[in-house]
């Protein structure tokens, strides 16, 4: 029993070092040597446990994506209105900006070059979209908006926008306009909830 745990611990250590290297150094400088230096281990362990750097990067993306999905699933459970959705998205954005978690994911996504690799990453991202779709369906349940807005497409747009905001905020946090964007979205959400829906219902 001891040996599998040790192997798992080594793999986890390598994945953690990979994600940290991507966050801090960027994808272009995430080499086997850089990862080993970050984690304090021999780079030969990367190839022993994962076979190749590409395989390691793919598994690191899967791990980071799984963590984010679990985090977002817990947050999405709090959504019962459009205002809730915007408020929680604002909170998650701030947390992700501080942790750098989404930075690693977006860099790994941007670097995908092979069709099979891109398809696998997009399948992972689909889990994010489904979470937002479920939250939107709850937020608009019983309202005329639910029959007007295509929820899947709206969820896709929200996820894409969220990633875009993360990327632009990371370039220069001091020049980020994310807060203003979330303020605007909150205003739209309140308008839809307080004014738009009664008008739609009366048409």
C-alpha positions in Angstrom: 0.0 0.0 0.0 2.9 2.3 0.7 4.3 2.3 -2.8 1.1 3.4 -4.7 0.7 6.3 -2.2 4.3 7.4 -2.8 3.9 7.3 -6.6 0.7 9.3 -6.3 2.4 11.8 -4.1 5.2 12.2 -6.6 2.8 12.6 -9.5 0.8 15.2 -7.5 4.0 17.0 -6.7 5.0 17.2 -10.3 1.6 18.4 -11.4 1.6 21.1 -8.7 5.1 22.2 -9.8 3.8 22.3 -13.4 0.9 24.5 -12.6 3.0 26.8 -10.5 5.6 27.1 -13.3 2.9 28.0 -15.9 1.4 30.6 -13.6 4.7 32.2 -12.7 6.8 31.8 -15.8 4.3 31.5 -18.6 3.7 28.6 -20.9 6.7 29.3 -23.2 9.1 28.9 -20.4 7.5 25.8 -18.9 10.1 23.3 -19.7 10.9 20.0 -18.0 14.0 21.7 -16.5 11.9 24.7 -15.2 9.3 22.4 -13.7 11.9 20.3 -12.0 13.6 23.4 -10.6 10.2 24.7 -9.3 9.4 21.4 -7.6 12.9 20.6 -6.4 13.1 17.2 -8.1 15.0 15.5 -10.9 13.5 16.2 -14.3 13.8 12.5 -15.2 10.8 11.9 -12.9 8.6 13.8 -15.3 9.3 11.3 -18.1 9.2 8.4 -15.7 5.7 9.2 -14.5 4.2 10.9 -17.5 6.2 9.8 -20.5 6.5 13.3 -22.1 6.1 16.9 -21.2 3.0 17.2 -23.4 1.3 14.4 -21.5 2.2 16.1 -18.2 0.8 19.5 -19.4 -2.4 17.8 -20.5 -2.8 16.1 -17.1 -2.0 19.3 -15.3 -4.8 21.1 -17.3 -7.2 18.3 -16.4 -6.3 18.6 -12.8 -6.6 22.4 -12.7 -9.9 22.2 -14.7 -11.4 19.7 -12.3 -10.5 21.8 -9.3 -12.1 24.9 -10.9 -15.2 23.0 -11.9 -15.7 21.8 -8.3 -15.2 25.3 -7.0 -17.6 26.7 -9.5 -20.1 24.0 -8.9 -20.3 24.9 -5.2 -20.6 28.6 -6.1 -23.3 27.9 -8.8 -25.4 26.2 -6.2 -25.9 29.7 -4.6 -27.4 31.2 -7.8 -31.2 31.8 -7.8 -31.2 35.1 -9.8 -29.3 36.9 -12.4 -28.0 39.3 -9.8 -26.7 36.3 -7.8 -24.9 35.1 -10.9 -23.1 38.4 -11.5 -22.2 38.8 -7.8 -20.7 35.3 -7.6 -18.9 35.7 -10.9 -17.3 38.9 -9.5 -16.2 37.1 -6.3 -14.8 34.1 -8.3 -12.9 36.5 -10.6 -11.2 38.2 -7.7 -10.3 34.9 -6.1 -8.9 33.5 -9.3 -6.9 36.6 -10.0 -5.3 36.3 -6.6 -4.6 32.6 -6.9 -3.6 32.6 -10.6 -5.6 29.4 -11.1 -7.3 30.4 -14.3 -4.1 31.9 -15.6 -2.6 28.4 -15.9 -5.7 27.0 -17.5 -5.9 29.8 -20.1 -2.3 29.5 -21.0 -2.6 25.7 -21.4 -5.7 26.2 -23.6 -4.0 28.8 -25.8 -1.0 26.6 -26.3 -2.9 23.5 -27.5 -2.0 22.8 -31.1 -3.0 19.3 -32.1 -6.7 18.7 -33.1 -7.1 15.8 -30.6 -5.6 17.9 -27.8 -7.8 20.9 -28.6 -10.9 18.6 -28.6 -10.0 17.2 -25.2 -9.5 20.6 -23.7 -12.7 21.9 -25.2 -14.5 18.9 -23.7 -13.2 19.9 -20.3 -14.3 23.5 -20.8 -17.7 22.2 -21.6 -18.1 21.2 -18.0 -17.8 25.0 -17.1 -20.4 25.8 -19.7 -22.9 23.3 -18.3 -22.5 24.6 -14.8 -23.3 28.2 -16.0 -26.2 26.8 -18.1 -27.7 25.1 -15.0 -27.3 28.3 -13.0 -28.9 30.4 -15.7 -31.9 28.0 -16.0 -32.5 28.3 -12.2 -32.1 32.1 -12.3 -34.6 32.5 -15.1 -37.0 29.7 -14.2 -40.6 30.8 -14.4 -39.9 34.1 -16.1 -40.6 35.1 -19.7 -36.8 35.5 -20.1 -36.4 31.7 -20.1 -38.4 31.5 -23.4 -36.5 34.3 -25.1 -32.8 33.7 -24.2 -31.1 30.6 -25.6 -29.5 29.4 -22.4 -26.8 27.2 -23.8 -25.5 30.0 -26.0 -25.7 32.5 -23.2 -23.7 30.2 -20.9 -21.1 29.8 -23.6 -20.8 33.6 -24.0 -20.6 34.1 -20.2 -17.8 31.6 -19.9 -15.9 33.0 -22.8 -16.3 36.5 -21.4 -15.1 35.4 -18.0 -11.9 33.9 -19.4 -11.4 37.0 -21.5 -11.7 39.2 -18.4 -9.2 37.0 -16.5 -6.7 37.3 -19.4 -6.9 41.0 -19.7 -6.9 41.6 -16.0 -3.7 39.5 -15.7 -1.9 41.6 -18.3 -1.9 44.7 -16.0 -4.1 44.4 -12.9 -3.7 48.2 -12.3 -5.5 48.9 -15.6 -8.1 46.3 -15.3 -11.7 47.4 -16.0 -13.2 44.2 -14.6 -14.9 45.9 -11.7 -16.6 48.4 -14.1 -17.7 45.5 -16.3 -19.2 43.6 -13.3 -20.9 46.9 -12.2 -22.4 47.2 -15.6 -23.6 43.6 -15.6 -25.1 44.0 -12.2 -27.0 47.0 -13.4 -28.3 45.1 -16.4 -29.3 42.1 -14.2 -31.3 44.4 -11.9 -32.9 46.1 -14.8 -34.0 42.8 -16.2 -35.3 41.6 -12.9 -37.0 44.8 -11.8 -38.2 46.3 -15.1 -37.7 44.0 -18.0 -39.5 40.9 -16.9 -42.9 42.7 -16.0 -42.7 44.4 -19.4 -42.0 41.2 -21.2 -44.8 39.4 -19.3 -47.3 42.1 -20.3 -46.6 41.8 -24.0 
